[in-house]
Amino acid sequence: MEEIVLGIGITALAGALATVAGAAEDTESDIGSQGDPNSQVQLAPQMGYIHRIFNKAVSGEPPAYGLWCAIGAGVAWAFLQLNYNPALAIILGSIVAVFIQGIYCTSGYLGRTASLAKFKQPVYIDILKSLTSVTMAHAFVAIFCTTAVCYLMSAALHHPFALPLLGLIWGIALGAAGSASGNPFYGKERQYQNQKFGAGVPISASGNIVRYAEAGQRSSLDNGWFTTKFAGPASGICFGLIVFLELWRTVLFEKSIAGWGAVIAGIVLILIFTFIDRWIEVWGRKTYGPYTEPEETSS
């Protein structure tokens, strides 16, 4: 009984850390314009729309965060082998990973912008200097929290996988949660605020992203203020639930039915969430229906 209580406590702590990691990951991604919406940022100069968005994407979010978290967990594991304090080892591992992330961000922004030189897209040095540090700060939080989750699974729950491998797996999951949950807010709600809500993005508007803020040209920092309120919490809740429910079913049911209890519980959870998702989709379609053009009123 004491083992189960301890396991539930570790599960709750890991879920809380994962929630923070998910929020930080999505905010970092949106400020750096990484993931699916980045294609419109890349396309904008080619369509004649010069912008000040920090375009740093070098890959999708899942492989990128798989790399960052694997590096953070790997370096932390190396320091743990030298009998370092676990908290210090995780911090040092996250610092090493985030510096590598900063190098990729710099090369990504400069490389992508250089490829757009013939479309008159300039390199903004102030954007490079200010936004790189902001993305690194958010990435540090995401990497630290994810590495801490991996350490809790390894040390407290005795997971058979090595710490670096756990970092790779959960890093990919972290990036996937942010990409699936947070990107729509940035790509559709923020980049295309000039389009009617629910209308989608017509072909004629491709690349015509919103480039001006309340005062002056919009930068990625303006996008961060918006997505931190909506996309970040959505991604955090998504990744937090993934980690919490994964560990919860393992702690409670792993030793039942000859080890198949956790598998059965996982299948049941998938079926429950599938039913809930389908119900919400049907309810939304019946309630709001397809998008229709607003009727023009005669003056």
N, C-alpha and C positions, 0 to 999 in steps of 0.2 A: 504493500500500500504506500509506504514512504517513497518507493522508487517511482510509482505512478504520479504521486503529488509533485515530486521533484521534476519529473518529466513534463508535467503540465505547466509548471512554473517556467522551465526553460523554453517551452513552446510559446508561452505568452511573451516572454522577453524577445525571443527570436522574431515573432510576428511584429512586435513594436519596432524593432530595428529594421525589419524589412519594409515596413510602412514608410519610415524616414528615408530609407535607401531609394524606394520607388519614386517618392516625391522629388528627391534631389536629382535622380537620374533623368527624369523627364524634363525638369527645369533646365538642366545642363544641355540636354539634347535640343530643346526648343531655342535656347539662347544661341547655341552653335549651329542651328538649322541642320540637324542631322536626322536621318530617317526619311520616310516617304515624302513629306512636304518639301524636302530639299530640292526635288526635281524642278519645282516651280521657281525656286530661288535661282537655280542654275540656268533656267530657261529665260528668266526676265531680261537680262542684258541682250540676249539674242533677239528678243522681240522689241528692243529699243527702250527698255525700262531700267535705267541705272539705279542702283540701290546701295544702301549702307548696311546690309544684313551680313552678319558674320557667317560665311558659308564655309564650314570646316569639315564637312562629311568626307570621310575616307572609306567608310563601309556602313552597313546597316548597324543599328544599335545592338542587336544580339551578339554578333561576332566581336564588335568593339568592346562591349562590357565583359564578354567572356575573356578577352585578352587582359583588360585592366584588372579584373578581379582575380584571374589566375596568377598574374604577376604579384598582386598584393598578397594573396594567400601563400604563394610560393616563397616570397621573401620573408613573410612572417613565419612560415614553417622553418626556414633556414635559421632564423634567429631563435626560435623555440628550441631547436636542436643544440644551440649554444647556451641554453638555460636562461634566456632573457625572460623578463616579466611578460606574460601574455599580452597585456594591454600595450606595453611598449613595443612588442614585436609587431602587433597589428598596426600600430601607428606608423612605425618605420616602413613596413611593407606597403601601406597605403601611400606614404610620401613618395616612395620609389615609383609606384605605379602611376601616380598622378603627374609626376614629372615627365614620364614617358608619354602620357596622354597629352600633356602640354606641347611636347615636340610634334606629335601627330597633328594636333590642332593647328599649330603654326604652319607646318608644311602643307596641310590640307587647304588652309585658307589661301596661302600664297600660290600654291600650285593651281588650284581651281580658278583663282582670279587671273593668274597669268594666262590660262587657256582662253580667257574671255577678253584678252587685250584687244583683239581686232574688232570687238563690239564696243570699245571705248569704256569698258568697266575698269575703274581705277582701283588700286590698292590703297585703302585708307589706313594709314599707320596708326592713327588714334584708335580705330576700331580693333586693329590687331593687338595693340598694347593693352587696351582696357578690357576687351571681352575675353581674351585668352585667360587672364587671371580669374575672371568671374567663372568661366566654365571649369577651370581647374579647382576652384573652391567647391563648387557643387559636386564635381566628380570625386573629390576627396571624401565628402560626406557619404556618397553612394558606395564607394569602394570600401571605406572603413566599416560601414554598417553591414555590408554584405560579407566581408571577411570575418567580422565578429560573429555573424550568424553561422558561418562555416565552422568557426572555432568551437562554438557552443555545440554544434552537431557532432564534431569530432571528439571533443574532450568530455562533454557532459552526457551526451547520448550515445557515445561509443560507435559512431558511424564507421563502417569498414573502409570507406574511401579515404585516400590521403587528402590533406588539406588543400593542396594545389588543384586536385581534380574536383573537389567540392567547389572551389572558387570558380573554375571554368564552367561547371554545370549551372550554378546559381547565378553567375554573371550573365550567361546566355538567357536564363529565365528572367532576370532583371531587365535586360534590354528588350526582350520580347514583350514584357508587361508594359513598359513605357511606350514602345512602338504601337502596341495595339490599343492602349487606353488613352494615352496623352496626345498622340499625333493628330487625331481629328480636331482637337481644340485649336492646335497651332495651325494646321494646314487649312482648315475650312473656316473656323470661326475667327481667326486672326488675320491670316493672309488675304482672305477674300471677304472682308467686312463690307466692301463696296458692292457685293452681290446680294440679291434678295435672299433672305433666310429660307433654306429648303430648296432653292432653285438649282443647287449644284454649281459646277463650274463649266460654263459653255466653252467650246473650243476657241471661240473668238477671244475669250478672256485669258487664255493660257499665257502665263508669264506676267500678266498684269496684276501683280500683287500690290497690296497697299504699301506705299513707300513713304508716306508722310504721317507724322504723329501730330499731337495737339499743338506742338510748337516745333517747327522745323522738320527735317527728315527723320523718319523712323529708323532706329537701329535695333539690333537684337536685344539690347537691354530693355527697350520698350516692350518687346514681345515677352521677355521674362516676367515683367510686372503682371502681364495678363495671364500667362499660363501658370504662374505660381498659384494663382487663386483657384483655377479650375482643373487644368490638366495635371498639375503636380499631385494634388490630393487624390484625383481619380486613379492615377498610376500607383500612388502609394497604397491605397486601399486594395487595388488589384494584387500587387506583389505581396503585400502583407497577408492577405487571405490565402494566397497560394502557399506561402511558407507555413502559416499557422495551421491550415487544414492538412497539409502534407505531414507535418510533424505530429499533429494531434492524432490522426488516424494511426500513425506508426506507434506512438507511445501507448495508446489504449488497446490496440487490437493486434499488435505484432505477434504476441505469444499465444493467441487464441486460434483454434481450428488448425493446428499444426503449422502455424505461420501464415496461413492464407487469410486470416481475419482482416489484416490491414489491406490486402488486395481487394477483398470483397467490399470493405468500407469505402475504398477509393472508387470502385465501380458505382456504388450506390450514390456517392457524392456527385459523380459525373452525371448520372441520370437525373438527379434532383436539379442540378444547375442547368442541364439541357432543357428540362421541362420549364423552369423559371424563365430562361432566355426566350424560349419559343412563345410563352404566354405574354411576355412583355412586348415582343415583336408584333404579335397579332393584335394586341391591345393598342399599340401605337399606330399601326396601319389603319385599324378600324376607327380610332378616335380622330386622327388627323388626316388620313387619306393621302392620296397622291398630291404632289404640288400642282397648283393651278395658277395661271397668270392672273394677277389682280385685275378686276374690271376697271376700265377707265371711266371716270366720272366726267360728264360734260359740264363745262363751266357756265 
